Amino acid sequence: MTTKIDIKTYALSLLDSVEGQRCYIPEEEHLPPIPKSYWWRCILSNGSYAICRVVRRAGSEYCCFLDNAVTSSVEFSPTNQRLTSIESLTLVRNVTKVSCLVFATEMLLEKRPELDLEDLVGDVGIFLRCLVLEKGCCVRLKYLSRIGIDAIQVLDAPDVPDNQCFTLDRRAVIHIVDVRLAMPNYLPTCTKYLSESFEQPMAALEQLLETSKCSLLAHRFPTTALIVGPVGCGKSMLLAKFLRRHECSCFYITSTQVMSPHPGGTELELRKIFQAARSFKANMLPSRPIVIIIEDLELICASWSSSSGAAQNSNNSLRIAAQLYKLIDELDPGIICLATSSHPDYLHEHARRAGRFGREIAIEMPNEEQRGRLIRAWCEEHELPIPHGALLDHLAKNTQGYVISDLTLMLCHVQQDVLVQEVPNLYEIFRKWLKHTRPSGSRATNVRVGKMTVGFESIGGMDALKRKLEASVLAGLHHGKVFARLGLSLPKGVLLYGPPGCAKTSIAKCLAKEANMTFIATSAAEVYSPYVGSAERYITRMFNAARKNAPCLIFLDEIDSLVGRRTVGSGGGGGQVQLRILSTLLTEMDGIVGGSNEKHILVVAATNRPEMIDDALLRPGRFDKLIHVPAPDLESRMALLQLHGKRMPFDENLDLVTIVLHTEGYSGADICNLCNEAAIQTFQRDPQATKIEMQDFAKVMCKLKSSLTHSQIDAYYKFAKV
């Protein structure tokens, strides 16, 4: 018999009731009569159910109080649900045989380390004999949790027909099919959208699991792996998904859990956890894999160089590392040890050798396609309007360097704005939070990573130069598949040379925008340091940040002052520093892997003295393209003046042709300075003036002159012909 009900549901623990397996419903006239002798399956709005005796309760509240002692799933929760219907069950008494699955916690192993499977059967029987059960149900009691049993799942009762509940005989035979450790609360809950970027790491973990089942390999080498990836990339999510997929028993280790201020305390905690894993395997004989997870391994086994200089701290670190290495070397076959690290370079070198954590599984930054799938899947799961078409493509292209946590943060902000606004403009909200959210990779370093917002339209004139850049640089980035089909590689480096003030820096920024790349800029002032090795480390960090935020454009301003030409006499002092920086830069540029637009790094350098650049940088494969940025010609100067006229109130009668003819040899910076000085002259002439007139330009042009000479301009043309 099925009875339809629609009542708000709360947990029975909110009441002072000592009777278990009860469902209290309000005493209302329109509710159907409930026979007291029946046991019922109380079904909630999410499809889960609990097995209870339904009882009417007089009271002013119109809600249901439901006990969750015997339910349909381990993660059953009546809160924020509605009781939709109840189904009557036939009770079968004194069942003599049942099989079950036990989910334990680490508390059970701590309190009773010598507990074996036979003793556990007796403990489980004591609690199950006082309950009304059903095939497939899960039992969760606070009394069980006190002794370290999280839940008991009843798998089968051969003597009971389907869809009937039963009680156990006092002499019933209880067969525990398997014992598993409950999932640690520290691990995050798995979500559907995370599977969009975990295909390769998950396949590597499953291959490791198959290796652990091979007894010959397991006896020869410990089954271990180090999972590396940037902060927020989903290492813990990956492990949680892997554990739930294969129903593993997990022992979870964090630095805060095991670190002790007393000497030897940390080593003792580590020994306890590894010993508990061995005892669990020997006494409980689990059929599922046993996994020991160590979060942030670099905090436990830090390298000597990354640890503090104090001798006491160094000794503690060495003792902890030595103890952990010994435990891993003695790891029993069938036990898997997985560790995570966001900074593997800070790990002690002994930790990454073969036989310990020699196998590394890397979680890469999500590419454009994966970011698009992640955004779409997240919106579907959280009931957020899904961006389609051009908006989704725009979000996927402009989130270089974003890990899963960054995308989640951005989408959470979007969801808040959508809920607050009555008529949300989805396009504007997404564009707003895309602009205000920075990838965590760029915040974790002193290298500034940004996105450019203006393209070639912000540069006046120089049409021939723009066409040259589009043909030699942008064509390969925009048509990567065509280049790959023809066997062409993408350009690695571009050297912009020309007179000062001719928009070389602006061209590099616009190039990043046109190529849809993130932008990193540096100069000699930021690289050089009074400490030996700091400049080289900065160059390495800069390229590492570029790899995380790829596709990326690295701009080296005034490269001649950063790495000049090597000479025979450059033996010491600043010359020695330049040699080390040059060597590091050459190594990093040679390490750029071309062929993929999504992972490409383009190095653009600017200089006023191209003859001072070392020949090793100018060879093909490093700075492939040498592009001359000339002083603006007549058409370019006209375009520059018209561009400045959009931001400044030029008079309608202003004779731009005369100004252009008078500014022969002016650089772009000179023309900008000319317009600014004319505006100042207008203010001095009349503070109330609203237009910049020809007379103001005439007075200024009499005083100003070009910062370039004809010999300077000709020298760059001669270099271009060499």
C-alpha positions as CSV (number, residue, x, y, z in Angstrom):
1,M,0.0,0.0,0.0
2,T,1.3,3.4,-1.0
3,T,0.2,6.7,0.6
4,K,1.0,10.1,-1.0
5,I,2.2,12.7,1.4
6,D,3.9,16.1,1.0
7,I,5.5,17.3,4.3
8,K,8.7,19.2,5.1
9,T,11.2,16.7,6.7
10,Y,13.7,17.1,9.6
11,A,15.9,14.7,11.4
12,L,14.4,12.9,14.4
13,S,17.5,13.9,16.5
14,L,16.0,17.3,16.8
15,L,13.4,15.8,19.2
16,D,14.0,14.3,22.6
17,S,12.9,10.9,21.4
18,V,14.7,7.7,22.5
19,E,12.8,5.4,20.2
20,G,14.6,4.7,17.0
21,Q,13.2,4.0,13.5
22,R,10.3,6.3,14.0
23,C,8.7,8.8,11.6
24,Y,6.5,11.3,13.3
25,I,4.0,13.1,11.1
26,P,1.6,15.8,12.3
27,E,-1.9,15.1,13.4
28,E,-3.9,16.6,10.5
29,E,-7.4,15.7,9.4
30,H,-6.7,15.6,5.7
31,L,-3.8,13.1,6.0
32,P,-4.8,9.5,5.4
33,P,-5.1,7.1,8.4
34,I,-1.8,5.3,9.2
35,P,-2.1,1.7,10.7
36,K,0.3,1.4,13.7
37,S,1.2,-2.2,13.0
38,Y,2.9,-1.7,9.7
39,W,6.5,-0.8,8.9
40,W,6.9,1.7,6.1
41,R,9.4,2.8,3.5
42,C,9.4,6.6,3.9
43,I,10.4,8.1,0.5
44,L,11.9,11.6,0.3
45,S,11.8,14.0,-2.6
46,N,15.3,13.1,-3.8
47,G,14.4,9.4,-4.2
48,S,16.1,8.1,-1.0
49,Y,14.1,6.5,1.8
50,A,14.2,5.3,5.4
51,I,12.6,2.3,7.0
52,C,10.5,3.5,10.0
53,R,7.3,3.0,11.9
54,V,5.0,6.0,11.0
55,V,3.4,7.6,14.1
56,R,1.1,10.6,14.3
57,R,2.2,13.3,16.6
58,A,0.1,16.1,18.1
59,G,1.8,19.5,17.8
60,S,1.5,22.9,16.2
61,E,4.2,22.4,13.6
62,Y,3.3,21.0,10.2
63,C,6.5,18.9,9.5
64,C,7.9,15.4,9.7
65,F,10.6,14.2,12.0
66,L,12.4,11.2,10.5
67,D,15.0,8.8,11.9
68,N,17.9,8.0,9.7
69,A,19.1,4.8,11.4
70,V,18.1,2.5,8.5
71,T,18.2,4.2,5.1
72,S,18.7,3.5,1.4
73,S,22.2,5.1,1.2
74,V,25.2,5.9,3.4
75,E,24.9,9.7,2.7
76,F,21.2,9.9,3.6
77,S,20.1,13.2,5.1
78,P,16.4,14.1,5.7
79,T,17.2,17.8,6.2
80,N,15.9,20.2,3.4
81,Q,13.8,17.3,1.9
82,R,10.1,16.6,1.7
83,L,8.4,13.3,2.6
84,T,6.5,12.5,-0.6
85,S,5.1,9.0,0.0
86,I,5.2,6.0,2.3
87,E,5.0,2.3,1.2
88,S,3.9,-0.5,3.5
89,L,6.3,-3.4,4.1
90,T,5.7,-6.9,5.4
91,L,7.9,-7.9,8.3
92,V,9.7,-11.2,8.4
93,R,11.0,-12.1,11.9
94,N,14.0,-14.1,13.1
95,V,16.0,-14.3,9.9
96,T,19.0,-16.6,10.5
97,K,21.5,-15.5,7.8
98,V,22.6,-12.1,6.5
99,S,25.7,-10.7,4.7
100,C,26.8,-7.1,5.1
101,L,29.5,-4.6,4.2
102,V,31.2,-2.6,7.0
103,F,32.5,1.0,6.6
104,A,34.9,1.7,9.4
105,T,36.8,4.8,10.5
106,E,40.4,5.3,11.6
107,M,39.0,5.6,15.2
108,L,38.2,1.9,15.2
109,L,41.9,1.0,14.4
110,E,43.2,3.5,17.0
111,K,41.0,2.3,19.9
112,R,41.3,-1.4,19.0
113,P,44.4,-2.0,16.9
114,E,44.3,-5.8,17.5
115,L,40.6,-6.1,16.4
116,D,40.1,-8.9,13.8
117,L,37.3,-9.9,11.5
118,E,35.7,-12.4,14.0
119,D,35.5,-9.8,16.8
120,L,34.0,-7.3,14.4
121,V,31.2,-9.8,13.5
122,G,30.2,-9.9,17.2
123,D,30.1,-6.1,17.5
124,V,28.0,-5.7,14.3
125,G,25.5,-8.4,15.4
126,I,24.8,-6.7,18.7
127,F,23.5,-3.6,16.9
128,L,21.8,-5.2,13.9
129,R,19.6,-7.5,16.0
130,C,17.7,-4.6,17.5
131,L,16.8,-3.0,14.1
132,V,14.3,-3.7,11.3
133,L,16.3,-4.1,8.1
134,E,15.8,-4.5,4.4
135,K,18.0,-5.9,1.6
136,G,20.4,-3.1,0.4
137,C,19.8,-0.8,3.3
138,C,22.4,1.1,5.2
139,V,22.6,1.4,9.0
140,R,24.1,4.4,10.7
141,L,23.9,4.8,14.5
142,K,25.6,7.2,16.8
143,Y,26.5,4.3,19.1
144,L,28.3,2.7,16.1
145,S,30.2,5.9,15.3
146,R,31.5,6.0,18.9
147,I,33.4,2.7,18.4
148,G,34.6,3.7,14.9
149,I,32.0,2.1,12.6
150,D,30.7,4.7,10.2
151,A,28.0,2.6,8.5
152,I,26.9,-1.0,7.8
153,Q,25.3,-1.9,4.5
154,V,23.1,-5.0,4.4
155,L,23.8,-6.7,1.1
156,D,21.7,-9.8,1.2
157,A,19.4,-12.0,3.3
158,P,18.7,-15.3,1.4
159,D,15.6,-16.2,3.4
160,V,13.8,-12.9,2.8
161,P,11.8,-12.1,-0.3
162,D,12.3,-8.8,-2.1
163,N,10.5,-5.7,-0.9
164,Q,10.1,-7.1,2.7
165,C,11.7,-6.0,5.9
166,F,13.1,-8.4,8.5
167,T,14.6,-8.7,11.9
168,L,17.6,-11.0,12.9
169,D,17.4,-14.0,15.1
170,R,19.7,-13.8,18.2
171,R,21.7,-16.7,16.8
172,A,21.8,-15.4,13.2
173,V,24.9,-15.9,11.2
174,I,26.4,-12.6,10.1
175,H,28.8,-12.7,7.2
176,I,30.9,-9.6,6.7
177,V,31.7,-9.6,3.0
178,D,34.2,-6.7,3.2
179,V,35.5,-4.0,5.5
180,R,36.3,-0.6,4.1
181,L,37.4,2.7,5.6
182,A,35.0,5.5,5.2
183,M,36.0,8.4,2.9
184,P,38.0,11.0,4.9
185,N,36.1,14.2,5.5
186,Y,39.1,16.3,4.4
187,L,38.8,15.2,0.8
188,P,36.4,17.3,-1.3
189,T,33.2,16.0,-2.7
190,C,33.4,14.9,-6.3
191,T,31.4,16.8,-8.8
192,K,30.4,15.9,-12.4
193,Y,32.2,18.8,-14.1
194,L,35.6,17.8,-12.8
195,S,35.9,14.8,-15.1
196,E,36.4,17.2,-18.0
197,S,40.1,17.7,-17.3
198,F,41.2,14.5,-15.5
199,E,41.3,11.9,-18.3
200,Q,45.0,11.4,-18.5
201,P,45.9,11.6,-14.7
202,M,43.0,9.3,-13.9
203,A,44.3,6.8,-16.5
204,A,47.8,6.9,-15.0
205,L,46.3,6.2,-11.5
206,E,44.3,3.3,-12.8
207,Q,47.4,1.9,-14.4
208,L,49.2,2.2,-11.1
209,L,46.4,0.3,-9.4
210,E,46.8,-2.5,-11.9
211,T,50.5,-2.5,-11.2
212,S,49.8,-3.0,-7.5
213,K,47.9,-6.1,-8.2
214,C,50.9,-7.7,-9.8
215,S,52.6,-9.5,-6.9
216,L,56.0,-9.7,-8.6
217,L,56.2,-6.0,-9.2
218,A,54.6,-5.1,-5.8
219,H,57.3,-7.1,-3.9
220,R,60.1,-5.5,-5.9
221,F,59.1,-1.9,-5.8
222,P,56.6,0.0,-3.5
223,T,53.5,1.2,-5.4
224,T,53.9,4.9,-5.0
225,A,53.2,8.0,-7.1
226,L,53.6,11.8,-6.7
227,I,50.8,13.9,-8.1
228,V,52.1,17.3,-9.1
229,G,50.3,20.4,-10.4
230,P,49.8,24.1,-9.6
231,V,47.7,25.2,-6.6
232,G,44.0,24.8,-7.2
233,C,44.4,22.4,-10.2
234,G,42.3,19.7,-8.5
235,K,44.8,17.2,-7.1
236,S,42.6,16.5,-4.1
237,M,39.6,16.3,-6.3
238,L,41.4,13.8,-8.5
239,L,42.2,11.6,-5.6
240,A,38.7,11.8,-4.2
241,K,37.3,10.7,-7.6
242,F,39.8,7.9,-7.8
243,L,39.0,6.6,-4.3
244,R,35.3,6.7,-4.8
245,R,35.5,5.0,-8.2
246,H,37.4,2.1,-6.9
247,E,35.9,2.1,-3.4
248,C,39.4,2.3,-1.8
249,S,40.1,2.3,1.9
250,C,42.1,5.5,2.6
251,F,44.5,6.7,5.3
252,Y,44.8,10.4,5.0
253,I,47.9,12.3,6.1
254,T,48.3,16.1,6.3
255,S,51.1,18.2,7.7
256,T,48.8,19.7,10.4
257,Q,47.7,16.2,11.4
258,V,51.2,14.7,12.0
259,M,53.4,17.7,12.8
260,S,54.4,17.9,16.4
261,P,56.3,20.6,18.3
262,H,58.1,17.9,20.3
263,P,61.1,16.0,18.9
264,G,60.0,12.6,17.7
265,G,56.3,13.4,17.8
266,T,55.9,13.7,14.0
267,E,57.8,10.4,13.4
268,L,55.6,8.7,16.0
269,E,52.4,9.9,14.2
270,L,53.7,8.7,10.8
271,R,54.5,5.3,12.3
272,K,51.0,5.0,13.8
273,I,49.3,5.6,10.4
274,F,51.5,3.2,8.5
275,Q,51.1,0.6,11.2
276,A,47.3,1.1,11.1
277,A,47.3,0.4,7.4
278,R,49.3,-2.8,7.8
279,S,47.1,-4.0,10.7
280,F,43.9,-3.2,8.7
281,K,45.2,-5.2,5.8
282,A,46.3,-8.2,7.9
283,N,43.3,-8.3,10.3
284,M,40.4,-7.2,8.2
285,L,41.5,-8.8,4.9
286,P,39.9,-6.1,2.7
287,S,39.1,-6.9,-0.9
288,R,39.5,-3.3,-2.1
289,P,42.8,-1.4,-2.5
290,I,44.3,0.4,0.5
291,V,45.6,3.9,-0.2
292,I,47.8,6.1,2.0
293,I,47.5,9.8,0.8
294,I,50.1,12.4,1.9
295,E,48.9,15.9,1.1
296,D,51.5,18.6,0.4
297,L,54.6,16.4,0.7
298,E,56.9,19.4,0.4
299,L,55.8,20.5,3.9
300,I,56.9,17.2,5.4
301,C,60.0,16.4,3.3
302,A,61.3,19.9,2.5
303,S,64.7,20.2,0.7
304,W,67.7,21.5,2.6
305,S,67.7,24.7,0.5
306,S,64.1,25.5,1.1
307,S,64.2,24.8,4.9
308,S,65.2,27.5,7.4
309,G,68.8,28.0,8.3
310,A,68.3,27.1,12.0
311,A,70.2,23.9,12.9
312,Q,67.4,22.6,15.1
313,N,64.7,23.0,12.4
314,S,67.1,21.4,9.9
315,N,67.7,18.4,12.1
316,N,63.9,17.9,12.7
317,S,63.3,18.0,9.0
318,L,66.0,15.4,8.3
319,R,64.6,13.1,11.0
320,I,61.0,13.3,9.7
321,A,62.2,12.7,6.1
322,A,64.3,9.8,7.1
323,Q,61.4,8.2,9.0
324,L,59.0,8.7,6.1
325,Y,61.5,7.2,3.6
326,K,62.0,4.1,5.9
327,L,58.2,3.6,6.1
328,I,57.8,3.9,2.3
329,D,60.7,1.5,1.7
330,E,59.0,-1.1,4.0
331,L,55.6,-0.6,2.5
332,D,53.7,-3.9,2.3
333,P,52.6,-5.2,-1.1
334,G,49.0,-4.2,-1.9
335,I,49.2,-0.9,-0.1
336,I,49.4,2.2,-2.4
337,C,51.0,5.4,-1.2
338,L,50.1,8.6,-3.1
339,A,51.5,12.1,-2.4
340,T,50.6,15.5,-3.7
341,S,52.8,18.5,-4.2
342,S,52.3,22.0,-5.7
343,H,56.0,22.7,-5.5
344,P,57.9,19.6,-6.4
345,D,61.2,21.5,-6.7
346,Y,61.0,22.2,-2.9
347,L,61.0,18.5,-2.2
348,H,64.0,16.7,-0.6
349,E,65.9,15.1,-3.5
350,H,65.8,11.6,-1.9
351,A,62.0,11.7,-2.0
352,R,61.9,11.7,-5.8
353,R,64.3,8.9,-6.5
354,A,63.2,5.6,-8.0
355,G,61.6,3.3,-5.5
356,R,60.0,6.1,-3.5
357,F,58.2,8.8,-5.4
358,G,60.0,8.2,-8.7
359,R,56.7,7.9,-10.6
360,E,55.1,11.4,-11.1
361,I,51.6,12.1,-12.4
362,A,51.2,15.7,-13.6
363,I,47.9,17.6,-13.8
364,E,48.4,20.0,-16.7
365,M,46.7,23.4,-17.0
366,P,43.4,22.9,-18.8
367,N,43.5,23.9,-22.5
368,E,41.0,26.0,-24.3
369,E,38.7,23.1,-25.2
370,Q,38.8,21.7,-21.6
371,R,38.0,25.2,-20.2
372,G,35.0,25.5,-22.4
373,R,33.7,22.1,-21.3
374,L,34.4,22.9,-17.6
375,I,32.4,26.2,-17.8
376,R,29.5,24.5,-19.6
377,A,29.5,21.5,-17.1
378,W,29.7,23.7,-14.1
379,C,26.8,25.9,-15.2
380,E,24.7,22.8,-15.9
381,E,25.4,21.3,-12.4
382,H,24.7,24.6,-10.6
383,E,21.7,25.5,-12.7
384,L,23.3,28.7,-14.0
385,P,22.4,29.9,-17.5
386,I,24.9,28.3,-19.9
387,P,26.8,30.7,-22.1
388,H,26.5,29.6,-25.7
389,G,28.2,30.4,-29.0
390,A,30.5,33.4,-29.1
391,L,30.4,34.1,-25.3
392,L,31.5,30.6,-24.4
393,D,34.3,30.8,-27.0
394,H,35.4,34.1,-25.6
395,L,35.5,32.8,-22.0
396,A,37.5,29.7,-23.1
397,K,40.0,31.8,-25.1
398,N,40.5,34.4,-22.4
399,T,41.1,32.2,-19.4
400,Q,44.6,31.2,-20.1
401,G,46.4,30.2,-16.9
402,Y,43.1,29.5,-15.1
403,V,43.0,26.3,-13.0
404,I,39.7,24.7,-11.9
405,S,39.6,26.7,-8.7
406,D,40.0,30.0,-10.7
407,L,37.1,29.0,-13.0
408,T,35.0,28.0,-10.0
409,L,35.6,31.3,-8.3
410,M,34.7,33.3,-11.4
411,L,31.5,31.3,-12.0
412,C,30.5,31.6,-8.3
413,H,30.7,35.4,-8.7
414,V,28.6,35.2,-11.8
415,Q,26.0,33.0,-10.1
416,Q,25.8,35.6,-7.2
417,D,25.1,38.4,-9.7
418,V,22.6,36.4,-11.6
419,L,20.7,35.7,-8.4
420,V,20.8,39.3,-7.2
421,Q,19.7,41.0,-10.4
422,E,16.1,40.8,-11.4
423,V,16.8,40.8,-15.2
424,P,20.4,39.7,-15.4
425,N,22.4,40.5,-18.5
426,L,24.4,37.3,-18.8
427,Y,26.9,38.7,-21.3
428,E,27.8,41.7,-19.2
429,I,28.1,39.7,-16.0
430,F,30.5,37.1,-17.6
431,R,32.6,39.9,-19.1
432,K,32.7,41.8,-15.8
433,W,34.0,38.8,-13.7
434,L,36.4,37.7,-16.5
435,K,38.0,41.1,-16.2
436,H,38.1,41.1,-12.4
437,T,39.3,37.5,-11.8
438,R,43.0,36.8,-12.0
439,P,44.5,33.3,-12.4
440,S,46.1,32.0,-9.2
441,G,49.3,31.2,-11.2
442,S,50.0,34.9,-11.7
443,R,49.3,35.8,-8.1
444,A,51.8,33.2,-6.8
445,T,54.8,34.9,-8.3
446,N,56.4,38.3,-8.6
447,V,56.2,38.1,-12.4
448,R,53.3,40.3,-13.6
449,V,50.9,38.5,-16.0
450,G,48.2,40.5,-17.7
451,K,45.8,40.6,-20.7
452,M,46.0,43.4,-23.2
453,T,42.7,45.0,-24.2
454,V,43.7,47.0,-27.3
455,G,45.0,45.9,-30.6
456,F,46.6,47.4,-33.7
457,E,43.8,50.0,-34.0
458,S,45.4,51.9,-31.2
459,I,48.5,52.5,-33.3
460,G,48.2,55.2,-35.9
461,G,49.5,54.4,-39.3
462,M,52.4,52.0,-39.9
463,D,50.2,49.9,-42.2
464,A,53.2,48.2,-43.9
465,L,54.6,47.2,-40.5
466,K,51.2,45.8,-39.4
467,R,50.8,43.8,-42.6
468,K,54.4,42.4,-42.0
469,L,53.5,41.3,-38.5
470,E,50.3,39.7,-39.6
471,A,52.0,37.8,-42.3
472,S,55.1,36.7,-40.4
473,V,53.9,36.2,-36.8
474,L,50.1,36.2,-36.5
475,A,49.4,34.0,-39.5
476,G,51.2,31.1,-37.9
477,L,49.3,31.6,-34.6
478,H,45.9,32.0,-36.2
479,H,46.4,29.1,-38.7
480,G,48.4,26.6,-36.6
481,K,46.8,23.6,-38.3
482,V,47.8,24.8,-41.8
483,F,51.4,25.4,-40.6
484,A,51.5,22.0,-39.0
485,R,50.2,20.4,-42.2
486,L,53.0,22.1,-44.2
487,G,55.6,21.2,-41.6
488,L,56.2,24.8,-40.5
489,S,56.9,25.7,-36.9
490,L,55.6,28.7,-35.1
491,P,58.0,31.6,-34.5
492,K,59.7,31.6,-31.2
493,G,61.1,35.1,-31.0
494,V,60.7,38.5,-32.7
495,L,63.2,41.3,-32.3
496,L,61.8,44.8,-32.8
497,Y,64.5,47.4,-33.5
498,G,64.2,51.0,-34.4
499,P,64.6,54.6,-33.2
500,P,63.5,55.4,-29.6
501,G,59.9,56.5,-29.2
502,C,58.5,54.7,-32.3
503,A,56.0,52.5,-30.4
504,K,58.0,49.2,-30.1
505,T,56.5,48.5,-26.7
506,S,53.0,49.4,-27.9
507,I,53.4,47.1,-30.9
508,A,54.4,44.2,-28.5
509,K,51.3,44.8,-26.4
510,C,49.0,45.0,-29.4
511,L,50.6,41.8,-30.8
512,A,49.6,40.0,-27.6
513,K,46.1,41.2,-28.0
514,E,45.9,40.3,-31.7
515,A,47.3,36.8,-31.0
516,N,45.0,36.4,-27.9
517,M,48.0,35.8,-25.6
518,T,48.7,36.7,-22.0
519,F,51.4,39.3,-21.7
520,I,54.5,39.3,-19.5
521,A,56.8,42.3,-19.6
522,T,60.2,42.8,-18.0
523,S,63.3,44.9,-18.3
524,A,66.9,45.0,-17.0
525,A,65.8,47.0,-13.9
526,E,63.5,44.1,-12.8
527,V,65.9,41.3,-13.7
528,Y,69.2,42.5,-12.1
529,S,69.8,41.9,-8.5
530,P,72.7,42.4,-6.1
531,Y,72.5,38.7,-5.1
532,V,74.3,36.1,-7.1
533,G,71.9,33.8,-9.0
534,S,68.7,36.0,-8.4
535,A,68.7,37.3,-12.0
536,E,68.8,33.8,-13.5
537,R,66.1,32.6,-11.2
538,Y,63.9,35.5,-12.2
539,I,64.3,34.6,-15.9
540,T,63.4,30.9,-15.1
541,R,60.3,32.0,-13.0
542,M,59.2,34.2,-15.9
543,F,59.3,31.4,-18.4
544,N,57.6,29.1,-15.9
545,A,54.8,31.6,-15.4
546,A,54.5,31.9,-19.2
547,R,54.1,28.1,-19.5
548,K,51.3,28.2,-16.9
549,N,49.6,31.0,-18.7
550,A,50.2,29.8,-22.2
551,P,49.7,30.9,-24.9
552,C,51.8,33.8,-23.7
553,L,54.0,36.6,-25.0
554,I,57.1,37.5,-23.1
555,F,58.3,41.1,-23.8
556,L,62.0,42.0,-23.1
557,D,62.3,45.7,-23.2
558,E,65.8,47.2,-23.9
559,I,67.3,43.7,-24.4
560,D,70.7,45.2,-25.2
561,S,71.0,46.4,-21.6
562,L,69.8,43.0,-20.3
563,V,72.1,40.7,-22.4
564,G,74.6,42.6,-24.5
565,R,77.1,41.3,-27.1
566,R,79.8,39.0,-25.7
567,T,83.3,40.1,-26.2
568,V,86.7,38.6,-25.5
569,G,87.3,41.0,-22.6
570,S,84.0,40.6,-20.8
571,G,85.5,38.6,-18.0
572,G,84.1,39.9,-14.7
573,G,81.8,42.3,-12.9
574,G,78.6,43.2,-14.7
575,G,79.8,41.4,-17.9
576,Q,79.9,38.1,-16.0
577,V,76.3,38.7,-14.8
578,Q,75.2,39.4,-18.4
579,L,76.8,36.2,-19.5
580,R,74.9,34.2,-16.9
581,I,71.6,35.9,-17.9
582,L,72.3,35.3,-21.6
583,S,73.0,31.6,-20.9
584,T,69.8,31.2,-19.0
585,L,67.8,33.1,-21.7
586,L,69.2,30.9,-24.5
587,T,68.4,27.8,-22.5
588,E,64.9,28.8,-21.8
589,M,64.3,29.9,-25.4
590,D,65.6,26.6,-26.7
591,G,63.2,24.8,-24.3
592,I,60.1,26.5,-25.9
593,V,58.1,23.7,-27.5
594,G,56.5,24.8,-30.7
595,G,53.7,23.3,-32.8
596,S,50.7,23.9,-30.5
597,N,49.0,27.3,-30.4
598,E,47.5,26.6,-26.9
599,K,51.0,25.9,-25.4
600,H,53.0,28.4,-27.4
601,I,55.3,31.0,-25.9
602,L,56.5,33.9,-28.1
603,V,59.4,36.0,-27.0
604,V,59.4,39.6,-28.3
605,A,62.3,41.9,-27.6
606,A,62.8,45.6,-28.3
607,T,66.1,47.5,-28.7
608,N,67.4,50.8,-30.0
609,R,70.8,49.3,-30.6
610,P,70.5,46.1,-32.6
611,E,74.2,45.9,-33.3
612,M,74.7,45.3,-29.5
613,I,72.7,42.1,-29.5
614,D,74.7,38.9,-29.3
615,D,74.8,36.7,-32.4
616,A,73.6,33.7,-30.5
617,L,70.3,35.4,-30.0
618,L,69.9,36.4,-33.6
619,R,70.2,32.9,-35.1
620,P,67.1,31.1,-36.5
621,G,65.3,29.2,-33.8
622,R,65.6,32.0,-31.3
623,F,64.8,35.4,-32.6
624,D,63.4,34.2,-36.0
625,K,62.1,37.5,-37.1
626,L,64.0,40.8,-37.1
627,I,61.5,43.6,-37.7
628,H,62.4,47.2,-38.3
629,V,60.1,49.7,-36.7
630,P,60.8,52.9,-38.6
631,A,60.1,56.5,-37.7
632,P,56.6,57.4,-38.9
633,D,56.3,58.6,-42.4
634,L,54.0,61.2,-43.7
635,E,50.9,59.0,-43.8
636,S,51.7,57.5,-40.4
637,R,52.1,61.0,-38.9
638,M,48.7,62.0,-40.3
639,A,47.1,58.9,-38.8
640,L,48.8,59.6,-35.4
641,L,47.4,63.2,-35.4
642,Q,44.0,61.9,-36.2
643,L,44.3,59.4,-33.5
644,H,45.2,62.0,-30.9
645,G,42.4,64.2,-32.3
646,K,39.9,61.5,-31.0
647,R,41.0,62.1,-27.4
648,M,41.8,65.8,-27.6
649,P,39.4,68.7,-28.7
650,F,41.1,69.8,-32.0
651,D,39.6,72.8,-33.7
652,E,37.7,72.0,-36.9
653,N,39.9,74.4,-38.9
654,L,43.1,72.8,-37.7
655,D,45.5,72.3,-40.7
656,L,46.8,68.8,-40.1
657,V,48.7,68.8,-43.4
658,T,50.8,71.7,-42.4
659,I,51.6,70.1,-39.0
660,V,52.5,66.8,-40.7
661,L,54.8,68.5,-43.2
662,H,56.5,70.4,-40.3
663,T,57.1,67.2,-38.3
664,E,59.5,65.5,-40.7
665,G,61.7,63.1,-38.7
666,Y,59.4,63.2,-35.6
667,S,59.0,59.9,-33.7
668,G,55.6,58.8,-32.4
669,A,56.6,60.0,-28.9
670,D,57.5,63.5,-30.4
671,I,54.1,63.8,-32.0
672,C,52.4,62.9,-28.7
673,N,54.5,65.4,-26.9
674,L,53.7,68.0,-29.5
675,C,49.9,67.5,-29.0
676,N,50.3,67.7,-25.2
677,E,52.3,70.9,-25.4
678,A,49.8,72.4,-27.8
679,A,47.0,71.6,-25.2
680,I,49.1,73.3,-22.5
681,Q,49.6,76.3,-24.7
682,T,45.8,76.5,-25.2
683,F,45.2,76.5,-21.5
684,Q,47.8,79.2,-21.0
685,R,46.2,81.3,-23.7
686,D,42.7,81.0,-22.4
687,P,41.8,78.8,-19.4
688,Q,38.2,78.8,-20.7
689,A,39.1,77.5,-24.2
690,T,37.4,74.4,-25.5
691,K,39.4,73.8,-28.7
692,I,43.1,73.5,-29.5
693,E,43.7,75.9,-32.5
694,M,46.3,76.2,-35.1
695,Q,48.0,79.1,-33.4
696,D,48.7,76.9,-30.4
697,F,50.4,74.3,-32.6
698,A,52.4,77.0,-34.4
699,K,53.8,78.5,-31.2
700,V,54.8,75.0,-29.9
701,M,56.3,73.9,-33.2
702,C,58.7,76.9,-33.2
703,K,60.1,75.7,-29.9
704,L,60.1,71.9,-30.3
705,K,62.3,69.8,-32.5
706,S,62.6,66.2,-33.4
707,S,64.5,63.9,-31.0
708,L,65.8,61.9,-34.0
709,T,68.4,62.8,-36.6
710,H,68.6,61.7,-40.2
711,S,71.8,59.8,-39.5
712,Q,70.1,57.8,-36.7
713,I,67.2,57.0,-39.0
714,D,69.5,56.0,-41.8
715,A,71.5,53.7,-39.5
716,Y,68.6,51.5,-38.9
717,Y,67.8,51.2,-42.6
718,K,71.4,50.2,-43.2
719,F,71.2,47.5,-40.4
720,A,68.1,46.1,-42.1
721,K,69.9,45.7,-45.4
722,V,72.9,43.8,-43.8
